[in-house]
Amino acid sequence: MAFELAPLPYPSNALEPAIDARTMEIHHGKHHAAYVTNLNNAVAKHPELEKLSLEDLIRDVSKLPEDVRTAVRNNGGGHWNHTFFWQIMKAGGGKPTGALAAAIDAKFGSLDAFKELFGKAAVGRFGSGWAWLGVGKDKALCICSTPNQDNPLMNVADCQCTPILTIDVWEHAYYLNYQNRRADYVAAWWSVVNWTKVEEHYAKAR
């Protein structure tokens, strides 16, 4: 198969209490796994697509064959988004440092001000989707959100940038523990952000 589900980079209970083990098991082992299966079923209809990297596959999604375009957009986006999401979390969290911390202060005024704006993007996303911190073409930081499994890499996205941080605000990401309290989930999630990984993404994006 062209695409595979990588294991979580930490035990399923590593992010507790912010994100409980059962949610992680279902989210990764059921939801993410289904995106990978469905993506492979879609690209199997066009073997030339199996040769592309996941990022290249979803970047020009509007140019994909029409019969698999929606399936690749939804499931390829789901696979990329979740893979990225797992990697920018870790037990213990922390705070941004160095160039990223300076850029956040310069763009948003302070870390707390950034968290407030990012939280608004996450909580305010109607229905299912994601909130993102990215680096735009002007190399400046930007905050945006996308619906469903879209992301800012896609040429169909309303906001296009290079993602360096994201939060999943689909209900399956938090409902077992937080029910309809999305704002509580977002507030707790800050405690497990892997800022070292985010800083790596920032350096690469620049």
N, CA and C atoms as an extended XYZ file, in Angstrom:
618
Properties=species:S:1:pos:R:3:atomname:S:1:resname:S:1:resid:I:1 pbc="F F F"
N         0.837       -1.202        0.000 N   MET     1
C         0.000        0.000        0.000 CA  MET     1
C         0.867        1.244        0.000 C   MET     1
N         0.379        2.277       -0.630 N   ALA     2
C         1.196        3.472       -0.824 CA  ALA     2
C         1.429        4.241        0.477 C   ALA     2
N         0.426        4.326        1.318 N   PHE     3
C         0.538        5.124        2.535 CA  PHE     3
C         0.279        4.249        3.756 C   PHE     3
N         0.985        4.549        4.847 N   GLU     4
C         0.897        3.725        6.040 CA  GLU     4
C         0.625        4.576        7.280 C   GLU     4
N        -0.005        3.951        8.250 N   LEU     5
C        -0.260        4.594        9.537 CA  LEU     5
C         0.932        4.350       10.447 C   LEU     5
N         1.645        5.418       10.788 N   ALA     6
C         2.775        5.293       11.703 CA  ALA     6
C         2.254        5.187       13.133 C   ALA     6
N         2.993        4.515       14.009 N   PRO     7
C         2.562        4.464       15.408 CA  PRO     7
C         2.637        5.834       16.057 C   PRO     7
N         1.879        6.014       17.118 N   LEU     8
C         1.992        7.242       17.891 CA  LEU     8
C         3.428        7.403       18.394 C   LEU     8
N         3.941        8.624       18.483 N   PRO     9
C         5.322        8.824       18.940 CA  PRO     9
C         5.457        8.773       20.462 C   PRO     9
N         4.413        8.318       21.151 N   TYR    10
C         4.428        8.226       22.610 CA  TYR    10
C         3.294        7.282       23.000 C   TYR    10
N         3.288        6.766       24.245 N   PRO    11
C         2.178        5.910       24.685 CA  PRO    11
C         0.849        6.654       24.628 C   PRO    11
N        -0.237        5.918       24.472 N   SER    12
C        -1.547        6.553       24.328 CA  SER    12
C        -1.975        7.338       25.560 C   SER    12
N        -1.381        7.023       26.717 N   ASN    13
C        -1.738        7.749       27.935 CA  ASN    13
C        -0.765        8.873       28.270 C   ASN    13
N         0.177        9.152       27.371 N   ALA    14
C         1.252       10.108       27.663 CA  ALA    14
C         0.757       11.532       27.826 C   ALA    14
N        -0.368       11.863       27.215 N   LEU    15
C        -0.835       13.251       27.231 CA  LEU    15
C        -1.899       13.508       28.292 C   LEU    15
N        -2.170       12.522       29.121 N   GLU    16
C        -3.133       12.730       30.199 CA  GLU    16
C        -2.582       13.732       31.209 C   GLU    16
N        -3.429       14.537       31.852 N   PRO    17
C        -4.894       14.527       31.763 CA  PRO    17
C        -5.465       15.382       30.630 C   PRO    17
N        -4.625       16.081       29.891 N   ALA    18
C        -5.144       16.956       28.839 CA  ALA    18
C        -5.933       16.172       27.801 C   ALA    18
N        -5.367       15.046       27.353 N   ILE    19
C        -6.045       14.175       26.391 CA  ILE    19
C        -5.951       12.757       26.935 C   ILE    19
N        -7.092       12.132       27.157 N   ASP    20
C        -7.117       10.823       27.801 CA  ASP    20
C        -6.715        9.708       26.844 C   ASP    20
N        -6.268        8.597       27.428 N   ALA    21
C        -5.752        7.469       26.651 CA  ALA    21
C        -6.799        6.886       25.709 C   ALA    21
N        -8.042        6.755       26.177 N   ARG    22
C        -9.083        6.154       25.338 CA  ARG    22
C        -9.339        6.997       24.100 C   ARG    22
N        -9.375        8.319       24.281 N   THR    23
C        -9.543        9.199       23.128 CA  THR    23
C        -8.401        9.015       22.141 C   THR    23
N        -7.167        8.944       22.634 N   MET    24
C        -6.011        8.764       21.751 CA  MET    24
C        -6.091        7.438       21.009 C   MET    24
N        -6.502        6.382       21.700 N   GLU    25
C        -6.593        5.062       21.069 CA  GLU    25
C        -7.614        5.047       19.942 C   GLU    25
N        -8.763        5.654       20.190 N   ILE    26
C        -9.806        5.700       19.162 CA  ILE    26
C        -9.415        6.655       18.037 C   ILE    26
N        -8.893        7.804       18.408 N   HIS    27
C        -8.541        8.841       17.438 CA  HIS    27
C        -7.483        8.331       16.465 C   HIS    27
N        -6.431        7.739       17.004 N   HIS    28
C        -5.348        7.235       16.157 CA  HIS    28
C        -5.702        5.892       15.518 C   HIS    28
N        -6.141        4.940       16.329 N   GLY    29
C        -6.338        3.584       15.840 CA  GLY    29
C        -7.566        3.368       14.995 C   GLY    29
N        -8.563        4.228       15.135 N   LYS    30
C        -9.798        4.107       14.358 CA  LYS    30
C        -9.926        5.212       13.306 C   LYS    30
N        -9.979        6.467       13.764 N   HIS    31
C       -10.198        7.580       12.833 CA  HIS    31
C        -9.029        7.753       11.864 C   HIS    31
N        -7.815        7.904       12.394 N   HIS    32
C        -6.662        8.103       11.512 CA  HIS    32
C        -6.461        6.887       10.617 C   HIS    32
N        -6.602        5.705       11.185 N   ALA    33
C        -6.424        4.491       10.388 CA  ALA    33
C        -7.412        4.433        9.223 C   ALA    33
N        -8.631        4.886        9.453 N   ALA    34
C        -9.635        4.877        8.385 CA  ALA    34
C        -9.262        5.836        7.262 C   ALA    34
N        -8.696        6.999        7.608 N   TYR    35
C        -8.257        7.926        6.570 CA  TYR    35
C        -7.186        7.288        5.688 C   TYR    35
N        -6.266        6.566        6.300 N   VAL    36
C        -5.200        5.926        5.530 CA  VAL    36
C        -5.771        4.854        4.603 C   VAL    36
N        -6.667        4.034        5.128 N   THR    37
C        -7.290        2.988        4.313 CA  THR    37
C        -8.044        3.587        3.136 C   THR    37
N        -8.842        4.594        3.406 N   ASN    38
C        -9.639        5.211        2.343 CA  ASN    38
C        -8.767        5.942        1.324 C   ASN    38
N        -7.671        6.529        1.786 N   LEU    39
C        -6.746        7.190        0.865 CA  LEU    39
C        -6.114        6.174       -0.070 C   LEU    39
N        -5.680        5.062        0.470 N   ASN    40
C        -5.067        4.027       -0.361 CA  ASN    40
C        -6.057        3.456       -1.370 C   ASN    40
N        -7.301        3.303       -0.956 N   ASN    41
C        -8.315        2.815       -1.894 CA  ASN    41
C        -8.519        3.807       -3.033 C   ASN    41
N        -8.428        5.092       -2.735 N   ALA    42
C        -8.626        6.119       -3.765 CA  ALA    42
C        -7.462        6.156       -4.748 C   ALA    42
N        -6.235        6.202       -4.242 N   VAL    43
C        -5.085        6.330       -5.144 CA  VAL    43
C        -4.833        5.051       -5.930 C   VAL    43
N        -5.349        3.924       -5.455 N   ALA    44
C        -5.175        2.670       -6.189 CA  ALA    44
C        -5.831        2.725       -7.567 C   ALA    44
N        -6.796        3.634       -7.718 N   LYS    45
C        -7.469        3.792       -9.013 CA  LYS    45
C        -6.600        4.543      -10.017 C   LYS    45
N        -5.568        5.213       -9.524 N   HIS    46
C        -4.651        5.975      -10.369 CA  HIS    46
C        -3.230        5.712       -9.876 C   HIS    46
N        -2.587        4.639      -10.340 N   PRO    47
C        -1.279        4.231       -9.815 CA  PRO    47
C        -0.220        5.329       -9.833 C   PRO    47
N        -0.352        6.293      -10.721 N   GLU    48
C         0.629        7.376      -10.767 CA  GLU    48
C         0.590        8.213       -9.490 C   GLU    48
N        -0.552        8.217       -8.830 N   LEU    49
C        -0.681        8.992       -7.592 CA  LEU    49
C         0.046        8.334       -6.429 C   LEU    49
N         0.195        7.017       -6.497 N   GLU    50
C         0.866        6.294       -5.420 CA  GLU    50
C         2.346        6.645       -5.331 C   GLU    50
N         2.886        7.194       -6.400 N   LYS    51
C         4.305        7.545       -6.434 CA  LYS    51
C         4.591        8.892       -5.775 C   LYS    51
N         3.545        9.670       -5.518 N   LEU    52
C         3.728       10.998       -4.942 CA  LEU    52
C         3.874       10.921       -3.428 C   LEU    52
N         4.585       11.882       -2.866 N   SER    53
C         4.602       12.012       -1.412 CA  SER    53
C         3.231       12.502       -0.976 C   SER    53
N         2.904       12.296        0.287 N   LEU    54
C         1.609       12.737        0.786 CA  LEU    54
C         1.446       14.239        0.619 C   LEU    54
N         2.498       14.993        0.904 N   GLU    55
C         2.412       16.449        0.796 CA  GLU    55
C         2.189       16.886       -0.643 C   GLU    55
N         2.895       16.275       -1.577 N   ASP    56
C         2.710       16.624       -2.983 CA  ASP    56
C         1.319       16.230       -3.468 C   ASP    56
N         0.812       15.127       -2.941 N   LEU    57
C        -0.510       14.643       -3.345 CA  LEU    57
C        -1.604       15.638       -2.975 C   LEU    57
N        -1.516       16.192       -1.762 N   ILE    58
C        -2.604       17.069       -1.298 CA  ILE    58
C        -2.393       18.531       -1.672 C   ILE    58
N        -1.157       18.912       -1.991 N   ARG    59
C        -0.881       20.323       -2.248 CA  ARG    59
C        -1.674       20.841       -3.453 C   ARG    59
N        -1.702       20.098       -4.540 N   ASP    60
C        -2.422       20.513       -5.746 CA  ASP    60
C        -3.694       19.690       -5.912 C   ASP    60
N        -4.473       19.634       -4.854 N   VAL    61
C        -5.634       18.748       -4.831 CA  VAL    61
C        -6.641       19.093       -5.924 C   VAL    61
N        -6.737       20.349       -6.307 N   SER    62
C        -7.710       20.719       -7.339 CA  SER    62
C        -7.350       20.160       -8.707 C   SER    62
N        -6.107       19.713       -8.869 N   LYS    63
C        -5.655       19.183      -10.151 CA  LYS    63
C        -5.741       17.657      -10.227 C   LYS    63
N        -6.206       17.032       -9.175 N   LEU    64
C        -6.292       15.579       -9.142 CA  LEU    64
C        -7.417       15.089      -10.046 C   LEU    64
N        -7.360       13.822      -10.488 N   PRO    65
C        -8.466       13.273      -11.289 CA  PRO    65
C        -9.795       13.447      -10.564 C   PRO    65
N       -10.801       13.842      -11.286 N   GLU    66
C       -12.071       14.221      -10.672 CA  GLU    66
C       -12.707       13.083       -9.879 C   GLU    66
N       -12.523       11.846      -10.352 N   ASP    67
C       -13.205       10.732       -9.694 CA  ASP    67
C       -12.644       10.405       -8.309 C   ASP    67
N       -11.434       10.896       -7.987 N   VAL    68
C       -10.857       10.637       -6.660 CA  VAL    68
C       -10.520       11.928       -5.917 C   VAL    68
N       -10.830       13.056       -6.503 N   ARG    69
C       -10.413       14.341       -5.926 CA  ARG    69
C       -10.956       14.544       -4.511 C   ARG    69
N       -12.238       14.328       -4.332 N   THR    70
C       -12.833       14.548       -3.016 CA  THR    70
C       -12.300       13.545       -2.001 C   THR    70
N       -12.167       12.292       -2.408 N   ALA    71
C       -11.661       11.264       -1.496 CA  ALA    71
C       -10.235       11.562       -1.057 C   ALA    71
N        -9.401       12.019       -1.992 N   VAL    72
C        -8.018       12.346       -1.638 CA  VAL    72
C        -7.973       13.610       -0.788 C   VAL    72
N        -8.806       14.572       -1.117 N   ARG    73
C        -8.845       15.808       -0.315 CA  ARG    73
C        -9.202       15.501        1.137 C   ARG    73
N       -10.241       14.685        1.332 N   ASN    74
C       -10.703       14.392        2.684 CA  ASN    74
C        -9.773       13.435        3.424 C   ASN    74
N        -9.396       12.356        2.763 N   ASN    75
C        -8.623       11.318        3.442 CA  ASN    75
C        -7.123       11.581        3.417 C   ASN    75
N        -6.617       12.170        2.322 N   GLY    76
C        -5.217       12.576        2.297 CA  GLY    76
C        -4.982       13.713        3.276 C   GLY    76
N        -5.941       14.654        3.316 N   GLY    77
C        -5.847       15.727        4.293 CA  GLY    77
C        -5.915       15.190        5.707 C   GLY    77
N        -6.811       14.246        5.948 N   GLY    78
C        -6.924       13.649        7.264 CA  GLY    78
C        -5.657       12.943        7.692 C   GLY    78
N        -5.029       12.239        6.768 N   HIS    79
C        -3.777       11.533        7.073 CA  HIS    79
C        -2.664       12.530        7.378 C   HIS    79
N        -2.520       13.553        6.545 N   TRP    80
C        -1.445       14.538        6.775 CA  TRP    80
C        -1.692       15.310        8.069 C   TRP    80
N        -2.908       15.786        8.253 N   ASN    81
C        -3.219       16.597        9.424 CA  ASN    81
C        -2.956       15.846       10.725 C   ASN    81
N        -3.413       14.601       10.787 N   HIS    82
C        -3.237       13.831       12.012 CA  HIS    82
C        -1.779       13.476       12.258 C   HIS    82
N        -1.056       13.104       11.221 N   THR    83
C         0.366       12.807       11.383 CA  THR    83
C         1.103       14.017       11.943 C   THR    83
N         0.778       15.187       11.422 N   PHE    84
C         1.373       16.442       11.890 CA  PHE    84
C         0.963       16.724       13.336 C   PHE    84
N        -0.312       16.512       13.634 N   PHE    85
C        -0.870       16.787       14.960 CA  PHE    85
C        -0.185       15.954       16.043 C   PHE    85
N        -0.015       14.651       15.801 N   TRP    86
C         0.630       13.796       16.809 CA  TRP    86
C         2.036       14.300       17.120 C   TRP    86
N         2.719       14.776       16.120 N   GLN    87
C         4.125       15.135       16.290 CA  GLN    87
C         4.334       16.447       17.047 C   GLN    87
N         3.316       17.290       17.087 N   ILE    88
C         3.517       18.577       17.764 CA  ILE    88
C         2.960       18.552       19.187 C   ILE    88
N         2.837       17.331       19.748 N   MET    89
C         2.440       17.194       21.137 CA  MET    89
C         3.425       16.289       21.867 C   MET    89
N         3.555       16.505       23.161 N   LYS    90
C         4.380       15.651       24.008 CA  LYS    90
C         3.967       15.853       25.459 C   LYS    90
N         4.321       14.909       26.291 N   ALA    91
C         4.046       15.050       27.714 CA  ALA    91
C         4.870       16.206       28.276 C   ALA    91
N         4.250       17.019       29.085 N   GLY    92
C         5.004       18.083       29.753 CA  GLY    92
C         4.956       19.432       29.085 C   GLY    92
N         4.707       19.442       27.782 N   GLY    93
C         4.591       20.721       27.074 CA  GLY    93
C         5.814       21.602       27.224 C   GLY    93
N         5.607       22.863       27.561 N   GLY    94
C         6.701       23.823       27.672 CA  GLY    94
C         6.283       25.166       27.108 C   GLY    94
N         7.262       25.965       26.724 N   LYS    95
C         7.008       27.274       26.137 CA  LYS    95
C         7.935       27.471       24.940 C   LYS    95
N         7.532       28.303       23.980 N   PRO    96
C         8.416       28.585       22.843 CA  PRO    96
C         9.637       29.372       23.301 C   PRO    96
N        10.732       29.171       22.598 N   THR    97
C        11.963       29.882       22.912 CA  THR    97
C        12.570       30.432       21.620 C   THR    97
N        13.671       31.154       21.770 N   GLY    98
C        14.467       31.587       20.626 CA  GLY    98
C        13.707       32.392       19.603 C   GLY    98
N        13.982       32.101       18.335 N   ALA    99
C        13.426       32.883       17.236 CA  ALA    99
C        11.910       32.817       17.186 C   ALA    99
N        11.335       31.655       17.500 N   LEU   100
C         9.881       31.531       17.460 CA  LEU   100
C         9.237       32.387       18.547 C   LEU   100
N         9.780       32.341       19.751 N   ALA   101
C         9.241       33.162       20.834 CA  ALA   101
C         9.304       34.643       20.467 C   ALA   101
N        10.412       35.053       19.867 N   ALA   102
C        10.555       36.455       19.463 CA  ALA   102
C         9.550       36.817       18.377 C   ALA   102
N         9.334       35.894       17.440 N   ALA   103
C         8.392       36.158       16.357 CA  ALA   103
C         6.960       36.247       16.876 C   ALA   103
N         6.603       35.403       17.836 N   ILE   104
C         5.267       35.452       18.436 CA  ILE   104
C         5.061       36.780       19.153 C   ILE   104
N         6.059       37.200       19.917 N   ASP   105
C         5.955       38.487       20.622 CA  ASP   105
C         5.827       39.645       19.636 C   ASP   105
N         6.623       39.588       18.564 N   ALA   106
C         6.613       40.674       17.586 CA  ALA   106
C         5.284       40.751       16.829 C   ALA   106
N         4.721       39.591       16.505 N   LYS   107
C         3.497       39.562       15.703 CA  LYS   107
C         2.248       39.774       16.541 C   LYS   107
N         2.201       39.148       17.716 N   PHE   108
C         0.958       39.128       18.492 CA  PHE   108
C         1.035       39.921       19.801 C   PHE   108
N         2.214       40.350       20.185 N   GLY   109
C         2.361       41.138       21.397 CA  GLY   109
C         2.873       40.356       22.581 C   GLY   109
N         2.445       39.113       22.717 N   SER   110
C         2.889       38.245       23.802 CA  SER   110
C         2.400       36.833       23.533 C   SER   110
N         2.936       35.868       24.267 N   LEU   111
C         2.476       34.488       24.141 CA  LEU   111
C         1.014       34.378       24.551 C   LEU   111
N         0.636       35.040       25.616 N   ASP   112
C        -0.760       34.982       26.062 CA  ASP   112
C        -1.709       35.565       25.025 C   ASP   112
N        -1.302       36.652       24.386 N   ALA   113
C        -2.140       37.255       23.344 CA  ALA   113
C        -2.269       36.317       22.149 C   ALA   113
N        -1.170       35.641       21.790 N   PHE   114
C        -1.220       34.659       20.706 CA  PHE   114
C        -2.174       33.525       21.057 C   PHE   114
N        -2.055       32.992       22.286 N   LYS   115
C        -2.922       31.888       22.696 CA  LYS   115
C        -4.390       32.289       22.636 C   LYS   115
N        -4.682       33.515       23.000 N   GLU   116
C        -6.067       33.984       22.950 CA  GLU   116
C        -6.583       34.021       21.520 C   GLU   116
N        -5.788       34.533       20.594 N   LEU   117
C        -6.198       34.603       19.193 CA  LEU   117
C        -6.305       33.220       18.566 C   LEU   117
N        -5.338       32.361       18.858 N   PHE   118
C        -5.361       31.000       18.331 CA  PHE   118
C        -6.572       30.250       18.894 C   PHE   118
N        -6.817       30.432       20.201 N   GLY   119
C        -7.968       29.792       20.821 CA  GLY   119
C        -9.279       30.217       20.200 C   GLY   119
N        -9.394       31.491       19.843 N   LYS   120
C       -10.596       31.982       19.180 CA  LYS   120
C       -10.777       31.307       17.822 C   LYS   120
N        -9.670       31.107       17.102 N   ALA   121
C        -9.755       30.436       15.801 CA  ALA   121
C       -10.207       28.994       15.961 C   ALA   121
N        -9.737       28.350       17.032 N   ALA   122
C       -10.085       26.948       17.280 CA  ALA   122
C       -11.522       26.797       17.756 C   ALA   122
N       -11.888       27.583       18.753 N   VAL   123
C       -13.235       27.488       19.312 CA  VAL   123
C       -14.269       28.015       18.321 C   VAL   123
N       -13.893       28.992       17.531 N   GLY   124
C       -14.826       29.614       16.604 CA  GLY   124
C       -15.010       28.872       15.286 C   GLY   124
N       -14.223       27.834       15.040 N   ARG   125
C       -14.410       27.042       13.825 CA  ARG   125
C       -15.756       26.331       13.906 C   ARG   125
N       -16.679       26.692       13.028 N   PHE   126
C       -18.013       26.081       13.039 CA  PHE   126
C       -17.915       24.648       12.553 C   PHE   126
N       -18.489       23.731       13.318 N   GLY   127
C       -18.441       22.328       12.932 CA  GLY   127
C       -17.053       21.752       13.124 C   GLY   127
N       -16.662       20.872       12.235 N   SER   128
C       -15.389       20.166       12.355 CA  SER   128
C       -14.285       20.886       11.597 C   SER   128
N       -13.065       20.780       12.111 N   GLY   129
C       -11.942       21.384       11.412 CA  GLY   129
C       -10.715       21.519       12.281 C   GLY   129
N        -9.863       22.482       11.920 N   TRP   130
C        -8.561       22.655       12.538 CA  TRP   130
C        -8.236       24.137       12.662 C   TRP   130
N        -7.440       24.479       13.654 N   ALA   131
C        -6.843       25.806       13.736 CA  ALA   131
C        -5.345       25.650       13.531 C   ALA   131
N        -4.733       26.669       12.925 N   TRP   132
C        -3.332       26.571       12.506 CA  TRP   132
C        -2.545       27.829       12.864 C   TRP   132
N        -1.286       27.626       13.198 N   LEU   133
C        -0.289       28.690       13.176 CA  LEU   133
C         0.638       28.347       12.024 C   LEU   133
N         0.843       29.311       11.132 N   GLY   134
C         1.667       29.039        9.965 CA  GLY   134
C         2.594       30.195        9.636 C   GLY   134
N         3.439       29.938        8.659 N   VAL   135
C         4.352       30.950        8.134 CA  VAL   135
C         3.926       31.250        6.707 C   VAL   135
N         3.565       32.505        6.444 N   GLY   136
C         3.100       32.889        5.125 CA  GLY   136
C         4.226       33.106        4.143 C   GLY   136
N         3.856       33.435        2.924 N   LYS   137
C         4.855       33.678        1.887 CA  LYS   137
C         5.761       34.853        2.232 C   LYS   137
N         5.254       35.763        3.071 N   ASP   138
C         6.060       36.902        3.507 CA  ASP   138
C         6.937       36.562        4.704 C   ASP   138
N         6.920       35.257        5.098 N   LYS   139
C         7.706       34.728        6.228 CA  LYS   139
C         7.188       35.194        7.573 C   LYS   139
N         6.028       35.826        7.596 N   ALA   140
C         5.424       36.266        8.853 CA  ALA   140
C         4.485       35.182        9.388 C   ALA   140
N         4.307       35.153       10.703 N   LEU   141
C         3.380       34.216       11.323 CA  LEU   141
C         1.938       34.614       11.016 C   LEU   141
N         1.063       33.620       10.940 N   CYS   142
C        -0.350       33.882       10.707 CA  CYS   142
C        -1.173       32.804       11.389 C   CYS   142
N        -2.385       33.147       11.775 N   ILE   143
C        -3.333       32.221       12.390 CA  ILE   143
C        -4.526       32.076       11.470 C   ILE   143
N        -4.989       30.846       11.283 N   CYS   144
C        -6.188       30.637       10.486 CA  CYS   144
C        -6.827       29.314       10.882 C   CYS   144
N        -7.980       29.015       10.309 N   SER   145
C        -8.616       27.726       10.536 CA  SER   145
C        -9.141       27.192        9.217 C   SER   145
N        -9.306       25.882        9.160 N   THR   146
C        -9.803       25.233        7.946 CA  THR   146
C       -10.909       24.258        8.329 C   THR   146
N       -11.863       24.036        7.420 N   PRO   147
C       -12.952       23.098        7.698 CA  PRO   147
C       -12.550       21.662        7.382 C   PRO   147
N       -13.258       20.743        7.997 N   ASN   148
C       -13.122       19.319        7.678 CA  ASN   148
C       -11.670       18.868        7.776 C   ASN   148
N       -11.117       18.267        6.715 N   GLN   149
C        -9.717       17.840        6.741 CA  GLN   149
C        -8.850       18.669        5.790 C   GLN   149
N        -9.292       19.859        5.463 N   ASP   150
C        -8.451       20.764        4.678 CA  ASP   150
C        -7.296       21.264        5.546 C   ASP   150
N        -6.233       21.718        4.888 N   ASN   151
C        -5.119       22.348        5.599 CA  ASN   151
C        -4.519       23.446        4.724 C   ASN   151
N        -3.681       24.305        5.306 N   PRO   152
C        -3.169       25.468        4.553 CA  PRO   152
C        -2.192       25.130        3.439 C   PRO   152
N        -1.786       23.882        3.305 N   LEU   153
C        -0.928       23.493        2.181 CA  LEU   153
C        -1.722       23.364        0.892 C   LEU   153
N        -2.997       23.086        0.996 N   MET   154
C        -3.823       22.794       -0.168 CA  MET   154
C        -4.092       24.052       -0.996 C   MET   154
N        -4.079       23.873       -2.293 N   ASN   155
C        -4.328       25.029       -3.160 CA  ASN   155
C        -5.801       25.427       -3.188 C   ASN   155
N        -6.639       24.698       -2.459 N   VAL   156
C        -8.050       25.052       -2.355 CA  VAL   156
C        -8.353       25.750       -1.028 C   VAL   156
N        -7.359       25.871       -0.170 N   ALA   157
C        -7.581       26.452        1.153 CA  ALA   157
C        -7.765       27.961        1.076 C   ALA   157
N        -8.638       28.480        1.929 N   ASP   158
C        -8.836       29.928        2.003 CA  ASP   158
C        -7.589       30.615        2.541 C   ASP   158
N        -6.894       29.966        3.465 N   CYS   159
C        -5.644       30.505        4.001 CA  CYS   159
C        -4.512       29.561        3.616 C   CYS   159
N        -3.549       30.052        2.881 N   GLN   160
C        -2.439       29.224        2.428 CA  GLN   160
C        -1.149       29.691        3.101 C   GLN   160
N        -0.480       28.753        3.756 N   CYS   161
C         0.768       29.029        4.451 CA  CYS   161
C         1.447       27.698        4.747 C   CYS   161
N         2.612       27.760        5.382 N   THR   162
C         3.300       26.540        5.810 CA  THR   162
C         2.969       26.307        7.275 C   THR   162
N         2.235       25.249        7.600 N   PRO   163
C         1.826       25.024        8.990 CA  PRO   163
C         3.007       24.704        9.894 C   PRO   163
N         2.969       25.247       11.118 N   ILE   164
C         3.974       24.881       12.116 CA  ILE   164
C         3.327       24.400       13.415 C   ILE   164
N         2.018       24.622       13.569 N   LEU   165
C         1.296       24.199       14.767 CA  LEU   165
C        -0.166       24.025       14.394 C   LEU   165
N        -0.816       23.015       14.977 N   THR   166
C        -2.240       22.829       14.711 CA  THR   166
C        -2.932       22.178       15.889 C   THR   166
N        -4.228       22.392       15.969 N   ILE   167
C        -5.074       21.664       16.911 CA  ILE   167
C        -6.282       21.124       16.164 C   ILE   167
N        -6.605       19.883       16.445 N   ASP   168
C        -7.757       19.217       15.867 CA  ASP   168
C        -8.986       19.576       16.700 C   ASP   168
N        -9.985       20.180       16.080 N   VAL   169
C       -11.199       20.509       16.812 CA  VAL   169
C       -12.420       19.748       16.289 C   VAL   169
N       -12.181       18.598       15.647 N   TRP   170
C       -13.272       17.664       15.405 CA  TRP   170
C       -13.728       17.148       16.770 C   TRP   170
N       -15.012       16.874       16.919 N   GLU   171
C       -15.508       16.417       18.213 CA  GLU   171
C       -14.854       15.116       18.665 C   GLU   171
N       -14.465       14.258       17.730 N   HIS   172
C       -13.863       12.989       18.160 CA  HIS   172
C       -12.503       13.196       18.834 C   HIS   172
N       -11.939       14.404       18.709 N   ALA   173
C       -10.650       14.690       19.338 CA  ALA   173
C       -10.778       14.971       20.830 C   ALA   173
N       -12.003       15.252       21.277 N   TYR   174
C       -12.130       15.684       22.673 CA  TYR   174
C       -13.417       15.266       23.370 C   TYR   174
N       -14.381       14.680       22.666 N   TYR   175
C       -15.726       14.561       23.215 CA  TYR   175
C       -15.835       13.599       24.391 C   TYR   175
N       -15.046       12.543       24.442 N   LEU   176
C       -15.145       11.591       25.549 CA  LEU   176
C       -14.873       12.260       26.889 C   LEU   176
N       -13.945       13.185       26.897 N   ASN   177
C       -13.527       13.824       28.143 CA  ASN   177
C       -14.183       15.184       28.357 C   ASN   177
N       -14.379       15.928       27.273 N   TYR   178
C       -14.859       17.308       27.402 CA  TYR   178
C       -16.295       17.517       26.918 C   TYR   178
N       -16.892       16.497       26.312 N   GLN   179
C       -18.235       16.631       25.736 CA  GLN   179
C       -18.294       17.852       24.807 C   GLN   179
N       -19.184       18.784       25.062 N   ASN   180
C       -19.317       19.938       24.156 CA  ASN   180
C       -18.459       21.125       24.578 C   ASN   180
N       -17.556       20.923       25.546 N   ARG   181
C       -16.760       22.027       26.073 CA  ARG   181
C       -15.448       22.165       25.286 C   ARG   181
N       -15.583       22.591       24.065 N   ARG   182
C       -14.395       22.712       23.216 CA  ARG   182
C       -13.375       23.681       23.799 C   ARG   182
N       -13.839       24.764       24.375 N   ALA   183
C       -12.924       25.759       24.936 CA  ALA   183
C       -12.072       25.159       26.055 C   ALA   183
N       -12.655       24.257       26.855 N   ASP   184
C       -11.885       23.609       27.921 CA  ASP   184
C       -10.807       22.705       27.342 C   ASP   184
N       -11.147       21.997       26.276 N   TYR   185
C       -10.171       21.144       25.584 CA  TYR   185
C        -9.018       21.978       25.041 C   TYR   185
N        -9.328       23.087       24.397 N   VAL   186
C        -8.282       23.939       23.829 CA  VAL   186
C        -7.383       24.476       24.933 C   VAL   186
N        -7.972       24.907       26.035 N   ALA   187
C        -7.186       25.438       27.151 CA  ALA   187
C        -6.258       24.377       27.723 C   ALA   187
N        -6.747       23.136       27.862 N   ALA   188
C        -5.923       22.055       28.407 CA  ALA   188
C        -4.825       21.634       27.431 C   ALA   188
N        -5.121       21.726       26.144 N   TRP   189
C        -4.185       21.270       25.109 CA  TRP   189
C        -2.862       22.026       25.124 C   TRP   189
N        -2.869       23.278       25.535 N   TRP   190
C        -1.626       24.045       25.571 CA  TRP   190
C        -0.570       23.365       26.446 C   TRP   190
N        -0.989       22.579       27.416 N   SER   191
C        -0.031       21.940       28.326 CA  SER   191
C         0.728       20.791       27.684 C   SER   191
N         0.323       20.376       26.485 N   VAL   192
C         1.014       19.265       25.812 CA  VAL   192
C         1.601       19.663       24.462 C   VAL   192
N         1.663       20.954       24.174 N   VAL   193
C         2.278       21.384       22.909 CA  VAL   193
C         3.785       21.152       22.963 C   VAL   193
N         4.297       20.503       21.949 N   ASN   194
C         5.734       20.228       21.824 CA  ASN   194
C         6.392       21.412       21.107 C   ASN   194
N         6.758       22.424       21.879 N   TRP   195
C         7.291       23.647       21.275 CA  TRP   195
C         8.630       23.429       20.575 C   TRP   195
N         9.368       22.422       21.007 N   THR   196
C        10.627       22.113       20.310 CA  THR   196
C        10.356       21.715       18.870 C   THR   196
N         9.328       20.891       18.666 N   LYS   197
C         8.961       20.475       17.300 CA  LYS   197
C         8.408       21.663       16.513 C   LYS   197
N         7.619       22.509       17.168 N   VAL   198
C         7.078       23.683       16.485 CA  VAL   198
C         8.207       24.607       16.046 C   VAL   198
N         9.209       24.767       16.898 N   GLU   199
C        10.366       25.598       16.546 CA  GLU   199
C        11.121       25.008       15.358 C   GLU   199
N        11.201       23.679       15.275 N   GLU   200
C        11.840       23.042       14.122 CA  GLU   200
C        11.064       23.348       12.843 C   GLU   200
N         9.755       23.259       12.931 N   HIS   201
C         8.925       23.583       11.765 CA  HIS   201
C         9.094       25.047       11.364 C   HIS   201
N         9.173       25.923       12.359 N   TYR   202
C         9.331       27.356       12.087 CA  TYR   202
C        10.648       27.638       11.380 C   TYR   202
N        11.723       27.039       11.877 N   ALA   203
C        13.031       27.236       11.258 CA  ALA   203
C        13.047       26.747        9.821 C   ALA   203
N        12.408       25.621        9.576 N   LYS   204
C        12.366       25.071        8.222 CA  LYS   204
C        11.506       25.945        7.303 C   LYS   204
N        10.403       26.437        7.823 N   ALA   205
C         9.493       27.250        7.014 CA  ALA   205
C        10.123       28.578        6.618 C   ALA   205
N        10.993       29.089        7.436 N   ARG   206
C        11.647       30.364        7.142 CA  ARG   206
C        12.738       30.195        6.104 C   ARG   206
